[in-house]
Amino acid sequence: MRSSGVSAVLISAAELREALAGSGIRLLDIRWALGDPDGPQHYLDGHIPGAVFVDLETELAAVPSPARGRHPLPDVVQLEKCARSWGLGAGDTVVVYDATCGMAAARAWWLLRWAGIDDVRILDGGLPAWTATGGAIATGPEPDPEPGDVTLSSGRLPVVEADAVARWRGVLLDARAGERYRGEIEPIDPRAGHIPGAVSAPTAENLDADGRFRAVDDLRERFAEFGSGPIAVYCGSGVTAAHQVAALAVAGVEAALYPGSWSQWSNDPKRPVATGV
């Protein structure tokens, strides 16, 4: 597959169909959404043939805690064990998808890139784009894949922790919905508002009307409006912030992820909170 520009991050449904005619493609189904525990059933009800279901809560995150947040980064040894159970091998191209415009799949994209897999793509538009272009759908379970031999190691993508975020001198993007950033609502975490100095950059605005990533030039223009300097991104728990990092990567910009995000920050009474715009 091509490996420059948008294709380094994304793959279209048409490109995926062509790639699947060859070999070495590993498909991961990341069917997850906040408040929806039925990802495994959604997978059984219909998935891309050959895809392996990946549980975001248990395989793409460590055990949650107030001190670390709702979706802490998993231990890389455990992540490697999971990746091998999905059949991932050295040199494989991995394609991740969901049914929510990449909001969950981007977590897998980020983690696998962070852990050293070079060629990981997000299916642009996800399962709806696949079916809209006539892609086949399978139901029920798939045969267990042959165990893979992939070797993972952490630290291949930049990460920032709370103390570094507190003294961040670049651009800090809050990827949550604007009303959560402003502190008008907070349905999940203990305090409403945002990290002082952060700017509101809702992840949903990375997408076009069809639920696909916006064009490269549009994304570059969007992110240029937030200012210059090193970029760090957070959200509620470090999941949709990965989508923002992916959108920045499409635009050719590197960004660091704050994994604990608001779920960690707001649980620490010593951390200041801002509201409004």
N, C-alpha and C positions, 0 to 999 in steps of 0.2 A: 504494500500500500504506500501511497505518497506519505512523506514525513516532514513536510514543511508547511508553514502558515497554519490555517485553520485545521488542516488535516492532522496536525500534531496533537490536537486536543479532541476534535470531533470527527465523526464519520456519519455520512448520510445513510438513510435506509437503502438507497440504490447502491451505494458503495459497499454496504455491508452484504447485500445479497451477492454481489460479485465476489467479494472476498471469501464468503462462506463456500463458494464453489471450489476453493483451493483447500489449504490445510493450515494448521497452526493457529487458528482463531479460537479463543476461549470466550464464551458468552456468559456473563454474569447478570442475573436478574435481581435488582436491588429494589424490590417492591416494598416501599415503606413510606409512611406519611405520619406526621404528628397526630396522635389521637386515633390512629387506625391500626389496630393490632392484627389485622387479617391479611397481612402480606403473603404468608404461605398459602392461604386459600386463593388469593388473587392469582398467584402463580399457577396453582393447579387448575384454575378456571381458564387460563389461557396465557401462554408464553411463547417466545420464539423457540422453535425446535432446537434442542441441544443445549439450551441455557440451563445453568445451575442456579438455584435459588440461594441467595446470600442474605442472612439475617443481620440487618444493620445494628440492632440493639445488642446482640450477643457476639457477633463476629467482627464487626467494624468499630466496636467501642468496648472499653473496659467497664467495670462495674461503676455505676454513677455514685457520686457523693457530693455533699455541699462543698467540700474542700476542692474537688476537682471538676465539678460540673456534671451535667446530665449525660454527656457522651464523651468521656475522656478518651484520649488516644489509647488503643490497645497496646499491650506489650508486643514487641516485634516478633518474639519467639512464638507467641500464641497466634499472631497474624500469619506467620509462615506456616504453622500447622494447619490453619484454616485454608490458606491458599493452596496448599498441597492437596487437601481434601476436595477442593474444587477442581482439581486436575491441572493446576497451573505448572508449567515446566519452564525451564530456562529458554529464553528466546521467543516465547509465545507472544503473540499480539492479543491483548485483552480488550474486549468491548463490553462496556457496562451500560445498562439501561434501566429505566423505570417507566412508570406511567404518569409522572408528575414533572415533565419538562426538564428532567435531569437534576431536580433538587435533591434527590437521595442518591442517584447514581454518581453525582459529583463527589460524594464522600468516598466512594470506592475508588474513583479516579485519583483523588488526591492521596489517599492512604497508600495505594499501590505504587504511585509515583514516588511518594515520600520514602517508601520501603525499597526502592531500587528497580522497579520494573519500568523500563524506558518507554515501551509502546503500549499505552493505555488510551483508549478512545471512549468518548461518551457518544452514544447514539443520539444524534441531534433530533429532537422532537420525541424521542422515546418510543414506546410501544404504539401510541396513536399514529406516529409517522410511519412506522413499519406496516401497520395494517392499512393505512391510507394509500400506500403504494402497492398493495396487493401481496404483502408478505404473509407467508403461511403462519398459522397458529397451532400449537400443540396443547393438549389438555392432559391432566393427570401427571403423575410423577415421571421423571426421566430415569434411565438406568444410572446407577452411581458411576461417576467417572473413575477412570484409572487414576490412582494417586500420582500426583505430580512430584517434581524434584526441585522446584524453584527454591532459591536461596534469597532471603530478604535481610536487609539491614536498614536501620532507621537513619533519618537525617538528610535525605536527598532533596527535600524541599524545605524552605525556611519556615521556622516556627518562632513565635514570640510568646512569652509567658506574662503573667499579670504585672510583675514588677517592671518589665521592659515596656509594656503597654502604658503604664502609668507615667513613664518619662519619654514616651514616643515623640520624636521630633519631626516625623514625616506626616503622611496622610493616614489617618485612621478611619476606616470605613465601617459603618454599622449597617449590616446587610438585612436587618429586620424591617418589617413594615413600618412606615412612617409614624403611625400612631403609637407603636411600641417605643420607638426612638424618642418621641416627644414626651412619653410618660403618660399618655392619655389612657392607656389600658396596659395591663400586664397580667395575662391569663395563666402564667406558668410559674414565673420566678418571684422571689420574695419582695423585690423592690422594683418600682417602675422608673423608667428613664434611660439614660445612656451614659457611657463613659465620657467624662469631661474632655472636650477637644475633638471628639469624634464627629463625623459628618454623616448625615443620613444618605444611604445609597441602597435602597431596597433591591434585593436580588431579582424580584419579578421584573424589574426594568431592564434586565439583561436580555429579555425575550421579546420576540415579535408577536404579532397577533395569532400566529399558528403554533406558538409554544416552542419555537426554535430559537437558537441564539441569534441575536441581531448581527447584521453584517459587520465585518471587521472595522470599517471606517466609522460606522455608527458607534460601536463600542469604544473606539479610540477617542472619539469626540466626547462621549459621555464621561469617561474617566478623566480626561484632560480638564474638565470643568472643576474637578475637586482639588486641583492644585498639583504642585510638583514635589518631588522628594520620595523617599522610601515609603512603600504602602504596606499597611497591615490591615487585616480584615477580621471582624468578628460578627457573630449573629447571636442567636439564643443559646446554642450549645455546640457550635462548631460544625454543624452539618451543612446548612445552606450557605454558610460563609465559604465552603469549598466550591460552591457554584460560582461565587463571586471571583474566587481565585482562578477558576477555569475561564471565566469570561475575560478576566484581565490577561490570562495567557493567550487567549484567542487574539486579543488586541496587541500582543507582543510585550506585555508588561509583567514582570515578576512581582509577586506579592507574598507576604508572610501571613500565615494563619495563626490566630489566637485560639487554640483548641478549647480552653475552658469557657471562653466567651462570656456572655451576660449571666449564664447560669452559675458560673464560678464567681465572677466579679460581684454580683448582687447579693451573694451569700456571705460575703466578707464585710462586716460592719465597718471596718477600717477604710474601705474603698469609697471614695466620694462618688456621688451620683448627680448628674445634671438632668434637667427637664426642659421642655420647650424646644425652640429651634436655635 
